[in-house]
Amino acid sequence: MSRLIATRYELVEVLGRGGMGAVWRARDRTLGREVAIKEVSLPQGLDDAQVERIYARTFREARSAARLDHPGIVTVYDVVEEDGRPWIVMQLVRAEGLDAVIAREGPLPPGRVAAIGLDLLDALGAAHAAGVVHRDVKPGNVLMPRGRAVLTDFGIATMAGDETLTQAGAIVGSPAYLAPEQARHQKATPASDLWSLGGTLYAAVEGRPPYRRPDVWGVMAALLSDDPDPLRLAGPLAPVLHGLLRKDPEQRMRPDEAEGMLRQIAHGAPLHTPSAAPPHNVTLQPPAVPPTVESPASPPAVPPRGRRRMPWPLLVPAGIFTAALVAAVVAVVVFANGGDNDGGKTGETGKTGVPAGYELYRGSAFEAAVPKGWKQEPSGDDVTFRDPAPGVTLGFAIQRIDSSEADPGDALASAVNGMKSDTSQYPDFKQEKFTRNISYLGGQAAEAQFTFTKDGKPGRARVRVFKFDNAMYQAILAGAQKDWDQRVPYFETFLDTFRAPS
């Protein structure tokens, strides 16, 4: 017979266990929905005063976490008492943890890790703005539903500025991802979460935590005295990791700096950041994975501290949603003759809907028919496809945008109006078409087509913005005007066959 918590929540099965208890899948009989419930269990040997303090902290911090409303944070619905203990009722997210993904796939590509970092950074920003510090950011607390990363387990989070109730002598948090100031029993701050974020991204791209030692005490000693183990696979992520993993919280990379650099990497743009050099006694190894695009002859200048700058003049301006509607990835790959990294998966299939002369591209977020032989340059779940024909300058890309709340037509109209008014950035911009309310994938999409000049080449772009899998996406066709007419059908076939992966 199943157990009932607070006369309402029916426990179904254990989803996982950790140092502070188990997480159950449960059914909310009142609302008729499935939820996740964290059962808080304490180690033996605590006196009554310690137990009371820890339970008080758990109730208080669960209430704090319940104030957070963000798509990148698992929602806390309720906190109840049963058997004298707190039980935290949360949103049930059906996805495996980042730790399981790393264990199964090994080190992840830098572009994919950068996209994960952007999602987590956005979630932490929302929590910090509400005065909540997570204090245990690690791969096991990152869930990976398709196409995004979600932060869970604010169970040991603490209100910034509030008194910390901790078990005497206990380590609150995971030692492998603990900030040095936490290891010294100093108060955790938002900067502490940034360190743990750096450790989490380090583990994702390297396949191991920043400090690999035989036991917890070796990890703690290294955390306090040594620099992180040398990077082997991080490639363009190295400056971000070194910036986030600075021991002094005051010197740690700020969120806006990290966001700008991660966005460049996630979009496959070249990154040049001499100011983000590693500590003096860390030797950077050559990246084991080649960059997805070649750097231009003159790399972009580093923006002043505190300002974000996108790596190339954009075809579509920033400022739409949390992420920008940008065609920079296409501009770089198409107009700068990007690299030939075949990172996607294509092949002949027996499925219908793949025309002759095409092959089915299968990614983690979508699949679609693409022309045979086109070069693929993936960056996480985003992918650019480039026509390899000699003398042809054309390609198209699919990109996931952070928010699905806005109307596609309004978002695209705002972008187009921005380009019209920015005569210095887009002196040759000319809108050719704008269409709202296109029926697409069971919803409404919007399209714009415009001409421009890039590096002295007359170009044309067509952008479709649409909702898919609880997110906003854009598909972009861009290229030289001379190559346009004959290759528009490639883009239309791509859109017609775009769907969730089978």
VOGUMAR-974747 format. One record per residue (C-alpha): residue number from 1; residue in three letters; y, z, x. Coordinates in nm, 3 decimals. Layout:
<sites>
SITE     k     r         v         w         u
SITE   NUM   ALA         Y         Z         X
...
</sites>
This chain:
<sites>
SITE     k     r         v         w         u
SITE     1   MET     0.000     0.000     0.000
SITE     2   SER     0.340    -0.100     0.139
SITE     3   ARG     0.601     0.162     0.221
SITE     4   LEU     0.927     0.186     0.031
SITE     5   ILE     1.249     0.293     0.206
SITE     6   ALA     1.530     0.450     0.003
SITE     7   THR     1.340     0.352    -0.316
SITE     8   ARG     1.460    -0.004    -0.260
SITE     9   TYR     1.338    -0.171     0.061
SITE    10   GLU     0.967    -0.262     0.081
SITE    11   LEU     0.842    -0.285     0.441
SITE    12   VAL     0.630    -0.599     0.493
SITE    13   GLU     0.557    -0.643     0.865
SITE    14   VAL     0.679    -0.538     1.209
SITE    15   LEU     0.884    -0.809     1.380
SITE    16   GLY     0.925    -0.629     1.712
SITE    17   ARG     0.952    -0.297     1.889
SITE    18   GLY     1.196    -0.166     2.148
SITE    19   GLY     1.312     0.153     2.314
SITE    20   MET     1.498     0.272     2.003
SITE    21   GLY     1.236     0.184     1.742
SITE    22   ALA     1.089    -0.104     1.545
SITE    23   VAL     1.238    -0.390     1.345
SITE    24   TRP     1.066    -0.471     1.016
SITE    25   ARG     1.072    -0.764     0.780
SITE    26   ALA     1.130    -0.612     0.437
SITE    27   ARG     1.202    -0.708     0.079
SITE    28   ASP     1.508    -0.580    -0.103
SITE    29   ARG     1.370    -0.515    -0.451
SITE    30   THR     1.716    -0.471    -0.602
SITE    31   LEU     1.855    -0.809    -0.494
SITE    32   GLY     1.523    -0.991    -0.456
SITE    33   ARG     1.581    -1.108    -0.100
SITE    34   GLU     1.420    -1.057     0.240
SITE    35   VAL     1.599    -0.847     0.500
SITE    36   ALA     1.538    -0.704     0.845
SITE    37   ILE     1.533    -0.325     0.883
SITE    38   LYS     1.571    -0.139     1.211
SITE    39   GLU     1.373     0.183     1.217
SITE    40   VAL     1.539     0.423     1.460
SITE    41   SER     1.282     0.627     1.657
SITE    42   LEU     1.375     0.871     1.933
SITE    43   PRO     1.175     0.976     2.240
SITE    44   GLN     0.997     1.309     2.255
SITE    45   GLY     1.154     1.613     2.420
SITE    46   LEU     1.501     1.606     2.263
SITE    47   ASP     1.642     1.923     2.120
SITE    48   ASP     1.786     1.941     1.770
SITE    49   ALA     2.145     1.903     1.892
SITE    50   GLN     2.063     1.583     2.082
SITE    51   VAL     1.880     1.437     1.783
SITE    52   GLU     2.169     1.519     1.554
SITE    53   ARG     2.421     1.355     1.791
SITE    54   ILE     2.218     1.037     1.827
SITE    55   TYR     2.162     1.004     1.453
SITE    56   ALA     2.534     1.066     1.394
SITE    57   ARG     2.617     0.789     1.639
SITE    58   THR     2.369     0.553     1.476
SITE    59   PHE     2.515     0.605     1.128
SITE    60   ARG     2.869     0.568     1.257
SITE    61   GLU     2.800     0.258     1.460
SITE    62   ALA     2.602     0.090     1.183
SITE    63   ARG     2.904     0.138     0.957
SITE    64   SER     3.123    -0.012     1.231
SITE    65   ALA     2.891    -0.312     1.270
SITE    66   ALA     2.891    -0.364     0.893
SITE    67   ARG     3.262    -0.447     0.918
SITE    68   LEU     3.184    -0.756     1.126
SITE    69   ASP     3.173    -1.082     0.932
SITE    70   HIS     3.108    -1.373     1.168
SITE    71   PRO     2.850    -1.656     1.167
SITE    72   GLY     2.751    -1.566     1.522
SITE    73   ILE     2.671    -1.202     1.438
SITE    74   VAL     2.372    -1.081     1.238
SITE    75   THR     2.521    -0.909     0.933
SITE    76   VAL     2.456    -0.539     0.871
SITE    77   TYR     2.406    -0.488     0.497
SITE    78   ASP     2.335    -0.117     0.466
SITE    79   VAL     2.238     0.202     0.648
SITE    80   VAL     2.014     0.449     0.464
SITE    81   GLU     1.841     0.776     0.543
SITE    82   GLU     1.467     0.821     0.506
SITE    83   ASP     1.256     1.103     0.654
SITE    84   GLY     1.577     1.244     0.799
SITE    85   ARG     1.632     0.930     1.008
SITE    86   PRO     1.870     0.633     0.980
SITE    87   TRP     1.733     0.290     0.886
SITE    88   ILE     1.967    -0.006     0.941
SITE    89   VAL     1.936    -0.294     0.692
SITE    90   MET     2.035    -0.633     0.832
SITE    91   GLN     2.037    -1.003     0.760
SITE    92   LEU     1.698    -1.160     0.833
SITE    93   VAL     1.739    -1.449     1.079
SITE    94   ARG     1.421    -1.652     1.115
SITE    95   ALA     1.446    -1.749     1.478
SITE    96   GLU     1.300    -1.652     1.812
SITE    97   GLY     1.498    -1.468     2.075
SITE    98   LEU     1.653    -1.627     2.381
SITE    99   ASP     1.413    -1.423     2.595
SITE   100   ALA     1.119    -1.594     2.422
SITE   101   VAL     1.281    -1.936     2.469
SITE   102   ILE     1.324    -1.870     2.842
SITE   103   ALA     0.966    -1.744     2.872
SITE   104   ARG     0.833    -2.058     2.702
SITE   105   GLU     1.063    -2.326     2.847
SITE   106   GLY     1.169    -2.174     3.178
SITE   107   PRO     1.526    -2.222     3.310
SITE   108   LEU     1.747    -2.405     3.058
SITE   109   PRO     1.988    -2.690     3.144
SITE   110   PRO     2.344    -2.579     3.232
SITE   111   GLY     2.496    -2.772     2.941
SITE   112   ARG     2.270    -2.604     2.689
SITE   113   VAL     2.340    -2.262     2.842
SITE   114   ALA     2.715    -2.330     2.826
SITE   115   ALA     2.684    -2.405     2.453
SITE   116   ILE     2.495    -2.077     2.405
SITE   117   GLY     2.769    -1.900     2.599
SITE   118   LEU     3.039    -2.042     2.372
SITE   119   ASP     2.862    -1.913     2.062
SITE   120   LEU     2.816    -1.564     2.213
SITE   121   LEU     3.170    -1.551     2.346
SITE   122   ASP     3.306    -1.634     2.002
SITE   123   ALA     3.090    -1.363     1.843
SITE   124   LEU     3.195    -1.103     2.100
SITE   125   GLY     3.559    -1.197     2.051
SITE   126   ALA     3.529    -1.120     1.678
SITE   127   ALA     3.357    -0.788     1.750
SITE   128   HIS     3.613    -0.684     2.013
SITE   129   ALA     3.901    -0.776     1.782
SITE   130   ALA     3.750    -0.532     1.529
SITE   131   GLY     3.724    -0.262     1.795
SITE   132   VAL     3.346    -0.286     1.835
SITE   133   VAL     3.177    -0.305     2.176
SITE   134   HIS     2.815    -0.421     2.172
SITE   135   ARG     2.698    -0.254     2.496
SITE   136   ASP     2.356    -0.423     2.504
SITE   137   VAL     2.408    -0.798     2.528
SITE   138   LYS     2.085    -0.944     2.668
SITE   139   PRO     1.850    -1.237     2.600
SITE   140   GLY     1.636    -1.025     2.368
SITE   141   ASN     1.938    -0.959     2.145
SITE   142   VAL     2.027    -1.328     2.114
SITE   143   LEU     1.854    -1.516     1.831
SITE   144   MET     1.826    -1.893     1.848
SITE   145   PRO     1.830    -2.058     1.506
SITE   146   ARG     1.844    -2.435     1.537
SITE   147   GLY     2.157    -2.558     1.711
SITE   148   ARG     2.329    -2.222     1.768
SITE   149   ALA     2.303    -1.872     1.912
SITE   150   VAL     2.345    -1.551     1.711
SITE   151   LEU     2.404    -1.200     1.848
SITE   152   THR     2.208    -0.916     1.695
SITE   153   ASP     2.146    -0.542     1.739
SITE   154   PHE     2.480    -0.368     1.730
SITE   155   GLY     2.274    -0.052     1.688
SITE   156   ILE     2.409     0.104     2.008
SITE   157   ALA     2.755    -0.046     1.977
SITE   158   THR     3.044     0.200     1.989
SITE   159   MET     3.393     0.194     1.847
SITE   160   ALA     3.637     0.133     2.132
SITE   161   GLY     3.838     0.449     2.194
SITE   162   ASP     3.586     0.668     2.012
SITE   163   GLU     3.390     0.947     2.176
SITE   164   THR     3.054     0.826     2.303
SITE   165   LEU     2.755     1.026     2.181
SITE   166   THR     2.473     0.970     2.427
SITE   167   GLN     2.154     1.142     2.518
SITE   168   ALA     2.215     1.342     2.836
SITE   169   GLY     2.096     1.141     3.136
SITE   170   ALA     1.981     0.843     2.929
SITE   171   ILE     2.068     0.483     3.007
SITE   172   VAL     2.218     0.321     2.698
SITE   173   GLY     2.156    -0.051     2.734
SITE   174   SER     1.914    -0.267     2.935
SITE   175   PRO     1.944    -0.199     3.311
SITE   176   ALA     1.896    -0.566     3.409
SITE   177   TYR     2.204    -0.662     3.204
SITE   178   LEU     2.407    -0.343     3.232
SITE   179   ALA     2.765    -0.357     3.363
SITE   180   PRO     2.823    -0.154     3.683
SITE   181   GLU     3.069     0.077     3.509
SITE   182   GLN     2.806     0.161     3.247
SITE   183   ALA     2.558     0.240     3.524
SITE   184   ARG     2.815     0.490     3.655
SITE   185   HIS     2.825     0.653     3.307
SITE   186   GLN     3.180     0.528     3.252
SITE   187   LYS     3.301     0.418     2.912
SITE   188   ALA     3.188     0.074     2.800
SITE   189   THR     3.471    -0.169     2.718
SITE   190   PRO     3.492    -0.532     2.607
SITE   191   ALA     3.485    -0.624     2.978
SITE   192   SER     3.141    -0.457     2.996
SITE   193   ASP     3.013    -0.698     2.730
SITE   194   LEU     3.148    -0.988     2.938
SITE   195   TRP     2.941    -0.872     3.236
SITE   196   SER     2.631    -0.855     3.016
SITE   197   LEU     2.713    -1.200     2.879
SITE   198   GLY     2.725    -1.328     3.237
SITE   199   GLY     2.387    -1.168     3.307
SITE   200   THR     2.241    -1.324     2.993
SITE   201   LEU     2.366    -1.673     3.084
SITE   202   TYR     2.242    -1.619     3.441
SITE   203   ALA     1.893    -1.545     3.306
SITE   204   ALA     1.904    -1.850     3.077
SITE   205   VAL     1.994    -2.099     3.351
SITE   206   GLU     1.798    -1.938     3.638
SITE   207   GLY     1.497    -1.815     3.442
SITE   208   ARG     1.535    -1.457     3.572
SITE   209   PRO     1.793    -1.174     3.553
SITE   210   PRO     2.071    -1.139     3.815
SITE   211   TYR     1.883    -0.863     3.999
SITE   212   ARG     1.508    -0.892     4.044
SITE   213   ARG     1.375    -0.563     4.185
SITE   214   PRO     1.036    -0.382     4.166
SITE   215   ASP     1.154    -0.106     3.930
SITE   216   VAL     1.446     0.017     3.722
SITE   217   TRP     1.581     0.232     4.004
SITE   218   GLY     1.590    -0.064     4.239
SITE   219   VAL     1.777    -0.263     3.975
SITE   220   MET     2.028     0.018     3.929
SITE   221   ALA     2.083     0.055     4.304
SITE   222   ALA     2.136    -0.320     4.344
SITE   223   LEU     2.367    -0.329     4.046
SITE   224   LEU     2.594    -0.071     4.207
SITE   225   SER     2.593    -0.207     4.563
SITE   226   ASP     2.475    -0.570     4.584
SITE   227   ASP     2.602    -0.903     4.460
SITE   228   PRO     2.379    -1.089     4.213
SITE   229   ASP     2.087    -1.278     4.364
SITE   230   PRO     2.185    -1.628     4.488
SITE   231   LEU     2.197    -1.902     4.228
SITE   232   ARG     1.958    -2.196     4.256
SITE   233   LEU     1.986    -2.393     3.931
SITE   234   ALA     2.322    -2.302     3.777
SITE   235   GLY     2.510    -2.606     3.908
SITE   236   PRO     2.846    -2.627     3.724
SITE   237   LEU     2.788    -2.286     3.565
SITE   238   ALA     2.811    -2.107     3.902
SITE   239   PRO     3.190    -2.038     3.890
SITE   240   VAL     3.161    -1.896     3.538
SITE   241   LEU     2.872    -1.668     3.633
SITE   242   HIS     3.045    -1.541     3.944
SITE   243   GLY     3.362    -1.479     3.744
SITE   244   LEU     3.183    -1.281     3.472
SITE   245   LEU     2.967    -1.084     3.717
SITE   246   ARG     3.251    -0.932     3.920
SITE   247   LYS     3.189    -0.560     3.963
SITE   248   ASP     3.550    -0.458     3.904
SITE   249   PRO     3.624    -0.489     3.528
SITE   250   GLU     3.990    -0.558     3.606
SITE   251   GLN     3.892    -0.861     3.816
SITE   252   ARG     3.633    -0.995     3.573
SITE   253   MET     3.690    -1.337     3.423
SITE   254   ARG     3.885    -1.322     3.098
SITE   255   PRO     3.741    -1.465     2.774
SITE   256   ASP     3.990    -1.752     2.752
SITE   257   GLU     3.909    -1.864     3.107
SITE   258   ALA     3.536    -1.847     3.041
SITE   259   GLU     3.574    -2.037     2.714
SITE   260   GLY     3.767    -2.322     2.872
SITE   261   MET     3.516    -2.366     3.155
SITE   262   LEU     3.212    -2.334     2.930
SITE   263   ARG     3.354    -2.591     2.692
SITE   264   GLN     3.399    -2.841     2.975
SITE   265   ILE     3.040    -2.790     3.088
SITE   266   ALA     2.900    -2.806     2.733
SITE   267   HIS     3.081    -3.138     2.677
SITE   268   GLY     2.954    -3.281     3.005
SITE   269   ALA     3.298    -3.303     3.167
SITE   270   PRO     3.354    -3.255     3.543
SITE   271   LEU     3.456    -2.907     3.651
SITE   272   HIS     3.670    -2.822     3.954
SITE   273   THR     3.752    -2.454     3.988
SITE   274   PRO     3.827    -2.346     4.347
SITE   275   SER     3.989    -2.027     4.216
SITE   276   ALA     3.651    -1.913     4.079
SITE   277   ALA     3.485    -1.886     4.420
SITE   278   PRO     3.188    -1.652     4.457
SITE   279   PRO     3.209    -1.324     4.649
SITE   280   HIS     3.223    -1.359     5.026
SITE   281   ASN     2.862    -1.267     5.087
SITE   282   VAL     2.707    -1.497     4.826
SITE   283   THR     2.584    -1.839     4.936
SITE   284   LEU     2.581    -2.106     4.668
SITE   285   GLN     2.277    -2.331     4.681
SITE   286   PRO     2.304    -2.701     4.588
SITE   287   PRO     2.232    -2.749     4.217
SITE   288   ALA     1.873    -2.845     4.147
SITE   289   VAL     1.976    -3.048     3.841
SITE   290   PRO     2.221    -3.337     3.890
SITE   291   PRO     2.537    -3.333     3.678
SITE   292   THR     2.521    -3.537     3.362
SITE   293   VAL     2.829    -3.742     3.454
SITE   294   GLU     2.993    -3.841     3.779
SITE   295   SER     3.320    -3.673     3.869
SITE   296   PRO     3.630    -3.896     3.875
SITE   297   ALA     3.792    -3.977     4.206
SITE   298   SER     4.063    -3.713     4.153
SITE   299   PRO     3.930    -3.401     3.981
SITE   300   PRO     4.160    -3.236     3.729
SITE   301   ALA     4.385    -2.958     3.850
SITE   302   VAL     4.291    -2.599     3.774
SITE   303   PRO     4.498    -2.463     3.482
SITE   304   PRO     4.717    -2.157     3.543
SITE   305   ARG     4.546    -1.825     3.470
SITE   306   GLY     4.542    -1.753     3.099
SITE   307   ARG     4.585    -2.115     2.987
SITE   308   ARG     4.309    -2.349     2.872
SITE   309   ARG     4.313    -2.714     2.955
SITE   310   MET     4.058    -2.973     2.859
SITE   311   PRO     3.932    -3.181     3.150
SITE   312   TRP     4.053    -3.526     3.045
SITE   313   PRO     4.323    -3.669     2.819
SITE   314   LEU     4.149    -3.645     2.485
SITE   315   LEU     4.107    -3.915     2.227
SITE   316   VAL     4.131    -3.650     1.956
SITE   317   PRO     4.354    -3.344     2.002
SITE   318   ALA     4.239    -2.984     2.025
SITE   319   GLY     4.302    -2.719     1.764
SITE   320   ILE     4.063    -2.822     1.488
SITE   321   PHE     3.823    -2.537     1.393
SITE   322   THR     3.718    -2.299     1.669
SITE   323   ALA     3.622    -2.595     1.886
SITE   324   ALA     3.826    -2.913     1.916
SITE   325   LEU     3.733    -3.244     1.765
SITE   326   VAL     3.713    -3.423     2.099
SITE   327   ALA     3.597    -3.755     2.229
SITE   328   ALA     3.637    -3.652     2.592
SITE   329   VAL     3.264    -3.676     2.653
SITE   330   VAL     3.270    -4.039     2.547
SITE   331   ALA     3.585    -4.107     2.747
SITE   332   VAL     3.423    -3.968     3.061
SITE   333   VAL     3.084    -4.130     3.017
SITE   334   VAL     3.202    -4.464     2.888
SITE   335   PHE     3.521    -4.517     3.083
SITE   336   ALA     3.430    -4.336     3.406
SITE   337   ASN     3.083    -4.494     3.432
SITE   338   GLY     2.891    -4.171     3.390
SITE   339   GLY     2.557    -4.080     3.547
SITE   340   ASP     2.220    -4.213     3.447
SITE   341   ASN     2.046    -3.888     3.362
SITE   342   ASP     1.774    -3.961     3.107
SITE   343   GLY     1.744    -3.614     2.956
SITE   344   GLY     1.646    -3.699     2.601
SITE   345   LYS     1.314    -3.786     2.447
SITE   346   THR     1.266    -4.133     2.306
SITE   347   GLY     0.967    -4.345     2.235
SITE   348   GLU     0.789    -4.575     1.998
SITE   349   THR     0.674    -4.407     1.680
SITE   350   GLY     0.483    -4.503     1.371
SITE   351   LYS     0.759    -4.372     1.149
SITE   352   THR     0.941    -4.600     0.910
SITE   353   GLY     1.314    -4.643     0.944
SITE   354   VAL     1.314    -4.731     1.317
SITE   355   PRO     1.418    -5.099     1.332
SITE   356   ALA     1.295    -5.347     1.590
SITE   357   GLY     1.489    -5.314     1.913
SITE   358   TYR     1.541    -4.939     1.861
SITE   359   GLU     1.355    -4.624     1.957
SITE   360   LEU     1.357    -4.279     1.801
SITE   361   TYR     1.559    -4.017     1.987
SITE   362   ARG     1.424    -3.666     1.925
SITE   363   GLY     1.648    -3.371     2.010
SITE   364   SER     1.639    -3.004     1.922
SITE   365   ALA     1.903    -3.048     1.650
SITE   366   PHE     1.847    -3.400     1.515
SITE   367   GLU     1.664    -3.728     1.553
SITE   368   ALA     1.793    -4.084     1.508
SITE   369   ALA     1.725    -4.443     1.605
SITE   370   VAL     1.909    -4.562     1.919
SITE   371   PRO     1.905    -4.900     2.093
SITE   372   LYS     1.622    -4.934     2.343
SITE   373   GLY     1.724    -4.885     2.702
SITE   374   TRP     2.054    -4.709     2.635
SITE   375   LYS     2.136    -4.433     2.882
SITE   376   GLN     2.122    -4.079     2.747
SITE   377   GLU     2.343    -3.798     2.873
SITE   378   PRO     2.257    -3.472     2.692
SITE   379   SER     2.465    -3.155     2.699
SITE   380   GLY     2.278    -2.887     2.508
SITE   381   ASP     2.222    -3.021     2.157
SITE   382   ASP     2.505    -3.275     2.198
SITE   383   VAL     2.411    -3.617     2.331
SITE   384   THR     2.596    -3.926     2.450
SITE   385   PHE     2.432    -4.271     2.451
SITE   386   ARG     2.577    -4.547     2.669
SITE   387   ASP     2.520    -4.922     2.665
SITE   388   PRO     2.386    -5.013     3.012
SITE   389   ALA     2.456    -5.387     2.985
SITE   390   PRO     2.652    -5.520     3.287
SITE   391   GLY     3.025    -5.539     3.223
SITE   392   VAL     2.999    -5.352     2.890
SITE   393   THR     3.206    -5.039     2.830
SITE   394   LEU     3.079    -4.876     2.514
SITE   395   GLY     2.884    -4.573     2.395
SITE   396   PHE     2.850    -4.324     2.115
SITE   397   ALA     2.794    -3.950     2.093
SITE   398   ILE     2.696    -3.678     1.849
SITE   399   GLN     2.858    -3.336     1.886
SITE   400   ARG     2.824    -3.009     1.697
SITE   401   ILE     3.151    -2.837     1.607
SITE   402   ASP     3.158    -2.460     1.569
SITE   403   SER     3.268    -2.422     1.207
SITE   404   SER     3.143    -2.565     0.878
SITE   405   GLU     3.412    -2.409     0.661
SITE   406   ALA     3.677    -2.682     0.671
SITE   407   ASP     3.679    -3.001     0.467
SITE   408   PRO     3.579    -3.299     0.688
SITE   409   GLY     3.859    -3.514     0.553
SITE   410   ASP     4.127    -3.250     0.611
SITE   411   ALA     4.000    -3.184     0.961
SITE   412   LEU     3.997    -3.548     1.059
SITE   413   ALA     4.335    -3.614     0.898
SITE   414   SER     4.487    -3.331     1.098
SITE   415   ALA     4.343    -3.477     1.419
SITE   416   VAL     4.472    -3.827     1.344
SITE   417   ASN     4.820    -3.698     1.255
SITE   418   GLY     4.828    -3.507     1.582
SITE   419   MET     4.759    -3.824     1.778
SITE   420   LYS     5.022    -4.017     1.587
SITE   421   SER     5.290    -3.763     1.673
SITE   422   ASP     5.192    -3.711     2.038
SITE   423   THR     5.351    -4.023     2.185
SITE   424   SER     5.327    -3.896     2.542
SITE   425   GLN     4.953    -3.830     2.526
SITE   426   TYR     4.870    -4.129     2.304
SITE   427   PRO     5.141    -4.392     2.362
SITE   428   ASP     4.922    -4.677     2.238
SITE   429   PHE     4.752    -4.498     1.950
SITE   430   LYS     4.722    -4.705     1.633
SITE   431   GLN     4.528    -4.602     1.325
SITE   432   GLU     4.324    -4.885     1.174
SITE   433   LYS     4.124    -4.710     0.900
SITE   434   PHE     4.089    -4.370     0.738
SITE   435   THR     3.832    -4.302     0.465
SITE   436   ARG     3.762    -3.975     0.283
SITE   437   ASN     3.470    -3.874     0.064
SITE   438   ILE     3.199    -4.090     0.216
SITE   439   SER     2.865    -3.993     0.065
SITE   440   TYR     2.646    -3.888     0.359
SITE   441   LEU     2.344    -3.660     0.409
SITE   442   GLY     2.383    -3.514     0.063
SITE   443   GLY     2.749    -3.423     0.114
SITE   444   GLN     3.090    -3.572     0.185
SITE   445   ALA     3.198    -3.715     0.520
SITE   446   ALA     3.522    -3.868     0.651
SITE   447   GLU     3.585    -4.151     0.897
SITE   448   ALA     3.876    -4.274     1.106
SITE   449   GLN     3.907    -4.578     1.331
SITE   450   PHE     4.186    -4.626     1.584
SITE   451   THR     4.280    -4.817     1.898
SITE   452   PHE     4.407    -4.669     2.224
SITE   453   THR     4.443    -4.737     2.594
SITE   454   LYS     4.231    -4.552     2.850
SITE   455   ASP     4.280    -4.607     3.223
SITE   456   GLY     4.452    -4.935     3.148
SITE   457   LYS     4.167    -5.060     2.927
SITE   458   PRO     4.231    -5.142     2.560
SITE   459   GLY     3.982    -4.933     2.363
SITE   460   ARG     3.875    -4.855     2.011
SITE   461   ALA     3.707    -4.551     1.855
SITE   462   ARG     3.543    -4.470     1.524
SITE   463   VAL     3.481    -4.105     1.432
SITE   464   ARG     3.271    -3.973     1.143
SITE   465   VAL     3.297    -3.601     1.062
SITE   466   PHE     3.027    -3.450     0.840
SITE   467   LYS     2.834    -3.134     0.757
SITE   468   PHE     2.475    -3.096     0.868
SITE   469   ASP     2.244    -2.796     0.911
SITE   470   ASN     2.515    -2.541     0.821
SITE   471   ALA     2.760    -2.676     1.079
SITE   472   MET     3.023    -2.944     1.120
SITE   473   TYR     2.930    -3.246     1.331
SITE   474   GLN     3.112    -3.551     1.457
SITE   475   ALA     2.964    -3.886     1.555
SITE   476   ILE     3.185    -4.099     1.778
SITE   477   LEU     3.171    -4.465     1.875
SITE   478   ALA     3.411    -4.552     2.158
SITE   479   GLY     3.448    -4.841     2.397
SITE   480   ALA     3.647    -5.136     2.519
SITE   481   GLN     3.779    -5.360     2.244
SITE   482   LYS     3.611    -5.664     2.398
SITE   483   ASP     3.267    -5.507     2.342
SITE   484   TRP     3.330    -5.375     1.993
SITE   485   ASP     3.232    -5.619     1.719
SITE   486   GLN     2.881    -5.704     1.837
SITE   487   ARG     2.785    -5.340     1.886
SITE   488   VAL     2.919    -5.168     1.574
SITE   489   PRO     2.579    -5.224     1.402
SITE   490   TYR     2.418    -5.000     1.667
SITE   491   PHE     2.637    -4.710     1.555
SITE   492   GLU     2.574    -4.776     1.188
SITE   493   THR     2.198    -4.778     1.243
SITE   494   PHE     2.229    -4.450     1.431
SITE   495   LEU     2.415    -4.295     1.135
SITE   496   ASP     2.172    -4.439     0.880
SITE   497   THR     1.869    -4.292     1.057
SITE   498   PHE     2.025    -3.955     1.156
SITE   499   ARG     1.821    -3.665     1.019
SITE   500   ALA     1.674    -3.324     1.097
SITE   501   PRO     1.396    -3.332     1.358
SITE   502   SER     1.049    -3.376     1.214
</sites>
